[in-house]
Amino acid sequence: PQFEGLELNEILSTVCDLNRVPKRFIEAIENGDTIDCANFVGETPTIKRRLYSIASCQKKEKTVNILIAMHDFKNSDGEVMSGLTSDFVRHLPIGETIQGYFSKSDEQMALPKDPTLPLVLISAGSGFAPFGSFIEERANQARQGIYVGPIHLFHGCRYKEQDFLDTLLKDASQVLSIVTYRAYSRSDIAVETVENGPSVLPIKGCLLTRRVIKGYVQQLIAAESGLIAEGARGGAYFYTCGGNAVVAAVKDTLNNALMEHQSGTLQKLVEVCRFQEEKFG
């Protein structure tokens, strides 16, 4: 009933997830057998809605940026498949119009009212998206002559070749003080590297990568537990965004770091809105 009024080709192109067609239908089609359309539509998973965090601050021109990770995977037969929505967007011609909508998230993150307070941003993969808006907003404040606090960005991704932080942060780093800590889970990085840099960061115009490891973003937090504790004592606001498992691991590691250095608990930060999260998947 929910598909009433749609032609079969419309159902196949906009409702059915053709990346996940049951194997028995694929075999029937390959053998040239007849299949029942009602059964095919009823048993093939439907396309789930894709929600993306806005990766830019509010603009007068009423445009938004979104960050979409390209998703390639192997099916049960070992064939390389592309994510349905990410591949669709990847092949859209520039200027094409598509339909979408804005939805208010149940997990809303907001910058502190005081722009001088430091930010500790923790993300993995496309979890960087909402932090793009935070960094852009702080950069706009700095360009207006407002003093803004430093930003410490912990980020994890699979391969170093897929790390585009330098490009994404290039403009903002002209007016902001940004320190990054990066973890690559699958790149072959033989040893952990540490760049000490200046002990006191310049007020603006700094993009420094202080630590790079082979591993996961929560391991970065553990390695920088002293910084985490110092930030908590100094009024920093903590934010994390990523998949459910990543966010859970980040929260556990943050809490351990705080307790290790006798700097309170994560729950204390949550109670005063100094720890905020957004998760997906």
Salt bridges, closest charged atoms under 4 A:
ASP17 OD2 - ARG20 NH1 3.13
GLU43 OE2 - ARG24 NH2 2.80
ASP72 OD1 - ARG90 NH2 3.62
ASP77 OD1 - LYS23 NZ 3.55
ASP87 OD1 - ARG90 NH2 3.00
ASP87 OD1 - HIS91 ND1 3.38
GLU107 OE2 - LYS279 NZ 2.67
GLU136 OE2 - LYS59 NZ 3.51
ASP163 OD2 - ARG182 NH1 2.97
ASP166 OD1 - ARG182 NH2 2.76
GLU192 OE2 - ARG211 NH1 2.49
GLU224 OE2 - ARG211 NE 2.67
GLU260 OE2 - HIS261 NE2 3.78
GLU277 OE1 - LYS251 NZ 2.91
GLU277 OE2 - LYS279 NZ 3.01
